[in-house]
Amino acid sequence: MEVLWAHGALAVRQVQDKLSEQDPYAYTTIQTIIYRLEAKGALRRTGKIGNAHIFEAILPRDAARRHS
């Protein structure tokens, strides 16, 4: 969520690239987390480039902190 809040709408691969600067995660791990956050209503798909879906955060940062 922090990556999407900081950088706006991104594809799964772009999120992985941003996170790999800090900690390396597998593409499928990030994809699973993003899909679960989408199912919970924290993210939404905003578009598609080729086969890659673009996601953006719809849950504000302060609302996410209240629910954690």
C-alpha positions in Angstrom: 0.0 0.0 0.0 2.8 2.4 0.8 4.2 2.0 -2.7 0.8 2.8 -4.3 0.2 5.7 -2.0 3.6 7.2 -2.8 3.7 6.5 -6.5 0.1 6.4 -7.6 -1.4 3.8 -10.0 1.1 1.0 -10.8 1.1 -2.5 -12.4 2.2 -5.5 -10.3 5.6 -5.5 -12.0 6.2 -1.8 -11.1 5.2 -2.4 -7.5 7.8 -5.3 -7.5 10.5 -3.0 -8.9 9.8 -0.4 -6.2 9.8 -3.0 -3.4 13.0 -4.7 -4.7 14.9 -1.5 -3.9 14.2 -2.4 -0.2 13.4 -6.1 0.0 13.2 -8.6 -2.9 9.8 -10.3 -3.2 8.6 -12.7 -5.8 6.2 -11.4 -8.5 3.6 -13.9 -7.5 3.8 -12.9 -3.9 3.1 -9.3 -4.7 0.4 -10.2 -7.2 -1.4 -12.3 -4.5 -1.3 -9.4 -2.0 -2.5 -6.9 -4.6 -5.4 -9.2 -5.6 -6.4 -9.8 -1.9 -6.3 -6.0 -1.2 -8.5 -5.5 -4.3 -11.0 -8.1 -3.0 -11.1 -6.3 0.3 -11.8 -2.9 -1.3 -8.5 -1.2 -0.6 -7.4 -1.2 -4.3 -9.1 -1.0 -7.6 -8.1 -1.7 -11.2 -7.9 1.5 -13.2 -6.7 0.3 -16.5 -4.8 -2.2 -18.5 -1.5 -2.0 -20.5 -1.1 -5.2 -22.6 -1.8 -8.0 -20.1 -0.9 -5.9 -17.1 -3.6 -4.5 -14.9 -3.0 -1.1 -13.3 -4.0 -0.7 -9.7 -4.5 2.3 -7.4 -5.2 2.7 -3.7 -8.7 3.8 -2.9 -8.4 3.4 0.8 -6.8 6.6 2.3 -3.7 6.1 4.4 -5.3 7.4 7.6 -8.2 4.9 7.2 -5.9 2.0 6.7 -4.0 2.9 9.9 -7.3 3.0 11.8 -8.1 -0.5 10.7 -4.7 -2.1 11.4 
